[in-house]
């Protein structure tokens, strides 16, 4: 059984900056909330002229999450009036027998997706825009995409929706924003961020020997009355100076109480809430420059880990394997699901076990997770791409993968659901999937930032 229980004390080192000759002090409190006990440590760290104050929360009780009933203003009862837009053919990708795919809208650099209760679909981007596709769940054509929001904080990639409060979280490079939503709404103003991230130095500005592979996206997910934000690192492999980079932060829905929930995690772009359990899962993109084919990338149940989950990067990867000599990996997370190196997992969505609706998938897909692999730039010696873009399906029993990880083969826990994005020559790609979401009627939506298309997949 993977080792997933470890002492909170062993997790504090990654967020202290003692390796950079920093001064810090900490205080601790213990509280009870809804029957679950939590311990809280506040750490203040000073590096040169930059001071960071951070709270680290350790969950010592299980996360319980009841089914979410949408509030009245976003219960799907009001349809949006839009301008019909003809569907277009998707690239010649492959699907299991019994499914169809079509393109329903064009959004430049389309990234994360949120399916709304009234059948509309939000689409973020790698630029400064968030779009909405009205009536994406329509039996006919979806309506033409409409510009929903803009931001000077680029990229505005992260999207999440909380039906209990009708709130949208939109996450950019330096801020997390909250927007009140109601059915039929087609525009919003972001205003000021509810929480700020990446306020500290980029690692290479402090240490010139550090690489400049800076990640700027932030992904978000709601669960259990909390908002989670995964913040990409400022490097390929380094010890971060800014305590929010290379972490997952957790906060209250209004942005208060910002705290570290996971540390030493290079770039967790994919985030999804399992509706059956309330658990937040994340997909980690691995570091470059190790032996070809390593490290494996992963999809893991973040909130099943107590305390501050330590994913070990850049010292430890995979099944607590030390890639930096002398590293102690015994307290690091051993992820539940493995993917091949360079998969670059960007989107994830659980298909609800009780999904109903006109376009509900067959029973064998209920309760499992769909994960999008963007496919990295890494190549084999012959110039072919190492890991092709695809949409994978992971069979699950609640939060337990149907197949346990095989540390000799990262292809055994999932099956390809949408393939063919990389042609037989291994060098040509006709699409690269990014965001993914399940609509209220059961449609599976997939974004693609190479073709700039949004697809919908349905059984027939």
C-alpha positions as CSV (number, residue, x, y, z in Angstrom):
1,X,0.0,0.0,0.0
2,X,1.5,3.4,-0.9
3,X,2.9,5.3,2.1
4,X,0.6,8.4,2.4
5,X,0.7,9.1,6.1
6,X,3.6,11.2,7.4
7,X,4.4,13.6,10.1
8,X,3.7,17.3,9.6
9,X,7.1,18.1,11.0
10,X,8.8,16.5,8.1
11,X,6.9,18.7,5.7
12,X,7.8,22.1,7.1
13,X,11.3,22.2,5.7
14,X,10.3,22.8,2.0
15,X,8.4,26.0,2.8
16,X,11.1,27.4,5.2
17,X,13.9,29.2,3.3
18,X,16.6,28.2,5.7
19,X,18.7,26.9,2.8
20,X,18.9,30.6,1.6
21,X,20.1,31.9,5.0
22,X,16.6,33.2,6.0
23,X,15.4,34.2,9.4
24,X,12.0,32.8,10.4
25,X,9.7,32.2,13.3
26,X,6.5,30.2,13.7
27,X,3.5,29.8,16.0
28,X,0.9,27.1,16.2
29,X,-2.7,26.8,17.1
30,X,-5.2,24.0,17.0
31,X,-8.9,24.3,16.1
32,X,-12.0,22.2,15.4
33,X,-14.3,22.9,12.5
34,X,-17.3,20.7,11.7
35,X,-15.9,17.7,13.6
36,X,-12.5,17.7,11.8
37,X,-9.5,18.8,13.9
38,X,-6.9,21.0,12.2
39,X,-3.6,22.3,13.4
40,X,-2.3,25.6,12.0
41,X,1.2,26.9,11.8
42,X,2.0,30.5,10.8
43,X,5.5,31.0,9.4
44,X,7.0,34.4,8.6
45,X,10.1,34.3,6.5
46,X,12.4,37.2,5.4
47,X,14.7,37.0,2.4
48,X,16.6,40.1,1.6
49,X,13.9,42.8,1.5
50,X,11.0,40.4,0.8
51,X,8.8,39.2,3.7
52,X,6.4,36.3,3.3
53,X,3.8,35.3,5.8
54,X,2.2,31.9,5.3
55,X,-0.1,29.6,7.2
56,X,0.3,25.8,6.9
57,X,-2.8,23.8,7.6
58,X,-2.8,20.2,8.5
59,X,-6.0,18.3,8.1
60,X,-6.3,15.7,10.9
61,X,-9.9,14.7,10.1
62,X,-11.4,13.2,7.0
63,X,-12.9,15.5,4.4
64,X,-16.7,14.9,4.2
65,X,-18.5,16.5,1.3
66,X,-22.3,16.2,0.8
67,X,-23.8,16.4,-2.7
68,X,-24.0,20.0,-3.8
69,X,-27.4,21.5,-4.5
70,X,-27.1,24.6,-6.8
71,X,-28.4,27.9,-5.3
72,X,-31.5,29.3,-6.9
73,X,-29.8,31.9,-9.1
74,X,-27.6,29.2,-10.8
75,X,-29.8,26.1,-10.8
76,X,-29.9,25.9,-14.6
77,X,-33.5,27.2,-15.0
78,X,-32.6,30.2,-17.2
79,X,-31.3,29.6,-20.7
80,X,-28.9,32.0,-22.3
81,X,-30.0,33.8,-25.5
82,X,-27.1,33.6,-28.0
83,X,-26.3,33.6,-31.7
84,X,-26.3,30.1,-33.2
85,X,-23.0,28.9,-34.7
86,X,-22.7,25.9,-37.0
87,X,-20.7,23.0,-35.6
88,X,-17.6,22.1,-37.6
89,X,-15.7,18.9,-38.0
90,X,-13.1,17.9,-35.4
91,X,-9.7,16.6,-36.5
92,X,-9.6,13.0,-37.5
93,X,-9.0,11.6,-34.0
94,X,-10.0,8.2,-32.7
95,X,-12.7,7.3,-30.3
96,X,-14.2,4.2,-28.8
97,X,-17.0,2.7,-30.9
98,X,-20.4,4.3,-30.1
99,X,-19.1,7.9,-29.6
100,X,-19.0,11.0,-31.8
101,X,-17.0,14.2,-31.6
102,X,-17.6,17.6,-33.1
103,X,-16.2,21.1,-32.7
104,X,-18.7,23.6,-31.2
105,X,-16.6,26.8,-31.0
106,X,-13.3,28.5,-31.6
107,X,-11.4,30.1,-28.7
108,X,-7.7,31.2,-29.1
109,X,-5.4,29.2,-26.9
110,X,-8.4,27.4,-25.3
111,X,-7.5,26.0,-21.9
112,X,-9.6,25.1,-18.8
113,X,-13.3,24.4,-19.1
114,X,-16.3,24.8,-16.6
115,X,-19.7,23.4,-17.6
116,X,-22.5,25.5,-16.0
117,X,-25.9,24.3,-14.8
118,X,-27.8,25.8,-17.6
119,X,-25.8,24.2,-20.4
120,X,-23.4,27.0,-21.0
121,X,-19.6,26.4,-21.1
122,X,-16.8,28.7,-19.8
123,X,-13.5,28.5,-21.6
124,X,-10.3,30.1,-20.3
125,X,-7.2,30.9,-22.3
126,X,-3.4,31.3,-22.1
127,X,-4.0,35.0,-22.9
128,X,-6.1,37.6,-21.1
129,X,-9.6,36.4,-22.0
130,X,-12.3,34.1,-20.6
131,X,-15.0,33.1,-23.0
132,X,-18.5,31.6,-22.7
133,X,-20.1,29.3,-25.2
134,X,-23.9,29.6,-24.6
135,X,-26.0,26.5,-25.0
136,X,-23.1,24.2,-25.4
137,X,-25.3,21.3,-24.3
138,X,-27.9,22.1,-27.0
139,X,-29.3,19.2,-29.0
140,X,-28.3,21.3,-32.1
141,X,-25.6,23.8,-32.6
142,X,-24.1,25.6,-29.7
143,X,-24.1,29.4,-29.8
144,X,-21.1,31.4,-30.9
145,X,-18.5,32.1,-28.2
146,X,-18.9,35.4,-26.3
147,X,-16.2,37.3,-24.4
148,X,-17.0,36.8,-20.7
149,X,-14.1,38.5,-18.9
150,X,-10.7,40.0,-19.5
151,X,-7.7,40.6,-17.2
152,X,-4.4,42.3,-17.3
153,X,-3.1,39.5,-15.1
154,X,-2.0,37.0,-17.7
155,X,-2.6,34.1,-18.3
156,X,-6.2,33.7,-17.0
157,X,-6.1,29.9,-17.2
158,X,-7.7,28.6,-14.0
159,X,-11.4,28.1,-13.7
160,X,-13.7,26.6,-11.1
161,X,-17.4,26.8,-10.2
162,X,-19.1,26.4,-6.8
163,X,-22.8,25.7,-7.4
164,X,-23.5,26.0,-3.6
165,X,-22.7,29.7,-3.7
166,X,-22.9,30.4,-7.5
167,X,-19.3,31.6,-7.4
168,X,-16.7,31.4,-10.2
169,X,-13.0,31.3,-9.4
170,X,-10.8,32.7,-12.1
171,X,-7.1,32.3,-11.5
172,X,-4.3,34.1,-13.2
173,X,-0.5,34.5,-12.8
174,X,-0.5,36.7,-9.7
175,X,-4.1,36.6,-8.5
176,X,-7.2,34.5,-7.8
177,X,-10.4,36.3,-8.5
178,X,-14.0,35.6,-7.5
179,X,-17.1,36.4,-9.6
180,X,-20.7,36.1,-8.6
181,X,-22.6,34.1,-11.3
182,X,-26.3,33.6,-12.2
183,X,-27.9,31.6,-15.0
184,X,-27.8,33.4,-18.4
185,X,-24.9,35.7,-17.5
186,X,-22.6,36.3,-20.3
187,X,-20.1,38.8,-18.9
188,X,-18.3,39.7,-15.7
189,X,-15.7,42.1,-14.3
190,X,-12.9,40.5,-12.3
191,X,-12.1,43.5,-10.0
192,X,-9.4,43.0,-7.4
193,X,-8.0,39.6,-6.6
194,X,-9.3,37.8,-3.4
195,X,-5.8,36.3,-3.0
196,X,-2.4,37.1,-4.4
197,X,0.3,34.6,-5.3
198,X,3.8,34.7,-6.8
199,X,4.6,37.9,-5.0
200,X,8.2,36.8,-4.2
201,X,11.3,36.5,-6.3
202,X,11.6,34.1,-9.3
203,X,14.3,31.6,-8.2
204,X,16.9,32.5,-10.9
205,X,16.9,36.2,-9.9
206,X,18.3,35.1,-6.5
207,X,20.5,32.3,-7.7
208,X,21.9,32.8,-11.3
209,X,22.7,29.0,-11.5
210,X,18.9,28.2,-11.6
211,X,17.2,27.6,-14.9
212,X,14.6,30.0,-16.3
213,X,11.8,27.6,-17.0
214,X,9.1,29.7,-15.4
215,X,5.6,28.4,-15.1
216,X,2.9,31.1,-15.0
217,X,-0.5,29.2,-14.8
218,X,-2.6,28.8,-11.8
219,X,-5.4,26.1,-11.6
220,X,-8.3,26.1,-9.1
221,X,-10.9,23.8,-7.6
222,X,-13.6,24.1,-4.9
223,X,-14.5,21.5,-2.4
224,X,-15.8,21.3,1.2
225,X,-16.2,25.1,1.5
226,X,-12.6,25.7,0.5
227,X,-10.9,26.9,-2.7
228,X,-7.6,25.3,-3.8
229,X,-5.1,27.0,-6.1
230,X,-2.2,25.1,-7.7
231,X,0.7,27.5,-8.5
232,X,3.3,26.5,-11.0
233,X,7.0,26.8,-10.2
234,X,9.5,29.4,-11.4
235,X,11.9,26.8,-12.6
236,X,12.4,23.3,-14.0
237,X,14.3,22.1,-10.9
238,X,15.2,24.4,-7.9
239,X,14.5,25.3,-4.4
240,X,11.9,28.0,-4.6
241,X,12.3,31.4,-2.9
242,X,8.7,32.5,-3.2
243,X,6.7,30.2,-0.8
244,X,3.7,30.0,-3.1
245,X,5.4,28.8,-6.2
246,X,5.6,25.1,-6.8
247,X,2.8,24.5,-4.3
248,X,-1.0,24.1,-3.9
249,X,-2.6,26.8,-1.7
250,X,-5.9,26.5,0.0
251,X,-8.1,29.4,1.2
252,X,-11.6,30.3,2.2
253,X,-13.9,31.2,-0.8
254,X,-13.4,34.9,-0.1
255,X,-9.6,34.4,-0.3
256,X,-8.9,34.7,3.4
257,X,-6.8,32.2,5.3
258,X,-4.4,31.5,2.5
259,X,-2.3,28.4,3.4
260,X,-0.1,25.8,1.9
261,X,-1.7,22.4,1.3
262,X,1.0,20.8,-0.9
263,X,4.6,21.6,-1.5
264,X,7.5,20.7,-3.8
265,X,5.1,20.1,-6.7
266,X,6.5,21.4,-10.0
267,X,3.4,22.3,-12.0
268,X,0.0,20.9,-11.1
269,X,-2.0,22.1,-14.0
270,X,-4.8,19.5,-13.9
271,X,-7.2,19.8,-11.0
272,X,-10.6,18.1,-10.4
273,X,-13.0,17.5,-7.7
274,X,-14.4,13.9,-7.4
275,X,-18.1,14.5,-7.0
276,X,-18.6,11.1,-5.3
277,X,-16.2,11.9,-2.4
278,X,-15.3,15.6,-2.5
279,X,-11.6,14.8,-2.9
280,X,-9.5,17.2,-4.9
281,X,-7.2,15.4,-7.4
282,X,-4.3,17.0,-9.3
283,X,-2.1,16.1,-12.2
284,X,1.6,16.9,-11.9
285,X,3.9,17.7,-14.8
286,X,7.3,16.3,-14.2
287,X,10.8,17.9,-14.5
288,X,13.0,17.8,-17.6
289,X,16.6,16.7,-17.9
290,X,16.4,13.4,-16.1
291,X,17.0,10.0,-17.9
292,X,14.8,9.7,-20.9
293,X,11.3,8.4,-19.8
294,X,11.6,9.8,-16.3
295,X,10.1,11.0,-14.1
296,X,6.6,9.5,-14.6
297,X,3.8,12.0,-14.3
298,X,1.0,11.5,-12.0
299,X,-2.7,12.0,-11.1
300,X,-3.1,12.0,-7.3
301,X,-5.7,12.5,-4.6
302,X,-4.4,15.6,-2.9
303,X,-6.9,15.9,-0.1
304,X,-6.5,12.3,1.0
305,X,-3.1,13.2,2.3
306,X,-3.1,14.7,5.8
307,X,-1.1,17.8,6.6
308,X,1.0,19.4,3.9
309,X,1.5,16.9,1.2
310,X,5.1,16.8,0.1
311,X,5.5,15.7,-3.5
312,X,9.3,15.8,-3.3
313,X,10.2,17.8,-6.5
314,X,13.0,18.2,-7.6
315,X,14.7,15.7,-5.3
316,X,12.2,12.9,-5.2
317,X,9.8,11.5,-7.8
318,X,7.7,8.5,-8.6
319,X,7.6,5.9,-5.8
320,X,9.8,7.9,-3.4
321,X,12.8,7.6,-5.8
322,X,15.7,9.9,-5.0
323,X,16.9,11.7,-8.2
324,X,19.2,13.9,-6.2
325,X,21.9,11.9,-4.3
326,X,21.4,11.8,-0.6
327,X,17.8,12.9,-0.6
328,X,15.5,11.5,2.0
329,X,12.3,10.6,0.2
330,X,10.6,8.6,2.9
331,X,8.1,11.3,3.7
332,X,7.1,12.2,0.2
333,X,3.9,11.3,-1.5
334,X,3.7,8.1,-3.6
335,X,1.0,9.1,-6.2
336,X,-2.0,6.9,-6.9
337,X,-2.0,7.0,-10.7
338,X,1.0,7.2,-13.0
339,X,1.3,8.4,-16.6
340,X,4.4,8.3,-19.0
341,X,7.0,11.0,-18.7
342,X,6.3,14.2,-20.7
343,X,2.5,13.6,-20.9
344,X,1.9,17.1,-19.5
345,X,-1.4,16.6,-17.8
346,X,-3.5,19.8,-18.2
347,X,-7.1,18.9,-17.6
348,X,-9.1,16.4,-15.5
349,X,-12.8,15.7,-14.9
350,X,-14.6,12.9,-13.0
351,X,-17.6,11.5,-14.7
352,X,-20.3,11.4,-12.0
353,X,-21.4,7.9,-11.0
354,X,-25.0,9.0,-11.0
355,X,-24.9,11.0,-14.2
356,X,-28.3,11.4,-16.0
357,X,-29.3,13.3,-19.1
358,X,-29.7,13.0,-22.8
359,X,-26.0,12.4,-23.4
360,X,-25.0,10.3,-20.3
361,X,-22.1,8.0,-21.0
362,X,-22.5,4.2,-20.6
363,X,-22.2,2.7,-17.2
364,X,-18.6,1.6,-17.6
365,X,-17.4,5.2,-17.6
366,X,-19.4,6.3,-14.5
367,X,-17.3,7.3,-11.5
368,X,-14.0,7.3,-13.5
369,X,-11.8,10.2,-14.4
370,X,-10.9,11.7,-17.8
371,X,-7.5,13.2,-18.0
372,X,-6.0,15.3,-20.9
373,X,-2.4,14.8,-21.8
374,X,-1.0,17.7,-23.8
375,X,2.1,15.9,-25.0
376,X,5.4,17.6,-24.3
377,X,8.1,18.7,-26.7
378,X,10.5,15.9,-25.6
379,X,11.6,13.6,-28.4
380,X,13.3,10.3,-29.0
381,X,16.6,9.9,-30.7
382,X,14.9,9.6,-34.1
383,X,13.1,12.9,-33.6
384,X,9.6,11.5,-32.9
385,X,7.7,12.9,-29.9
386,X,8.1,10.7,-26.8
387,X,4.6,11.2,-25.5
388,X,1.6,11.8,-27.8
389,X,-1.4,14.1,-26.9
390,X,-4.5,12.2,-25.8
391,X,-7.5,12.0,-23.6
392,X,-7.1,9.1,-21.1
393,X,-9.7,7.4,-19.0
394,X,-8.9,6.1,-15.5
395,X,-11.3,3.6,-14.0
396,X,-12.0,4.3,-10.4
397,X,-13.8,3.0,-7.3
398,X,-14.4,6.2,-5.4
399,X,-10.9,7.5,-4.9
400,X,-9.2,4.1,-5.5
401,X,-7.9,3.4,-9.0
402,X,-9.2,0.1,-10.4
403,X,-5.6,-0.8,-11.1
404,X,-2.7,-0.1,-8.7
405,X,0.4,1.7,-9.9
406,X,3.0,-0.5,-11.7
407,X,6.3,1.3,-11.2
408,X,7.9,-0.6,-14.1
409,X,5.1,0.5,-16.6
410,X,3.2,3.8,-16.4
411,X,0.6,2.7,-19.0
412,X,-1.3,0.1,-17.0
413,X,-3.8,2.2,-15.0
414,X,-5.6,4.1,-17.9
415,X,-6.9,3.6,-21.4
416,X,-6.8,6.0,-24.3
417,X,-10.2,7.4,-24.9
418,X,-9.4,10.0,-27.6
419,X,-6.3,9.4,-29.6
420,X,-4.9,10.1,-33.0
421,X,-3.7,13.7,-32.1
422,X,-0.2,12.5,-33.1
423,X,0.1,11.0,-36.6
424,X,1.9,7.7,-37.4
425,X,5.1,9.6,-38.3
426,X,5.4,10.5,-34.7
427,X,6.4,14.1,-35.7
428,X,3.0,15.6,-36.7
429,X,0.4,16.6,-34.3
430,X,-3.1,17.7,-35.4
431,X,-4.3,18.8,-32.0
432,X,-3.3,19.0,-28.3
433,X,-6.1,18.7,-25.7
434,X,-6.2,20.9,-22.7
435,X,-9.3,21.5,-20.5
436,X,-12.1,19.0,-20.0
437,X,-15.5,19.1,-18.3
438,X,-18.7,17.1,-18.0
439,X,-22.0,18.9,-18.9
440,X,-25.2,18.7,-17.0
441,X,-26.7,16.5,-19.7
442,X,-23.7,14.2,-19.8
443,X,-21.7,15.7,-22.7
444,X,-17.9,15.5,-22.4
445,X,-16.3,18.8,-23.4
446,X,-12.6,19.0,-24.5
447,X,-10.6,22.1,-25.3
448,X,-7.6,22.1,-27.7
449,X,-5.0,24.9,-27.7
450,X,-3.4,23.9,-31.0
451,X,-6.5,23.9,-33.1
452,X,-8.2,26.6,-30.9
453,X,-11.3,24.5,-30.9
454,X,-13.7,23.2,-28.2
455,X,-15.1,19.7,-28.8
456,X,-18.1,17.9,-27.5
457,X,-18.1,14.2,-27.2
458,X,-21.4,12.2,-26.9
459,X,-22.6,8.6,-27.2
460,X,-24.8,7.7,-30.1
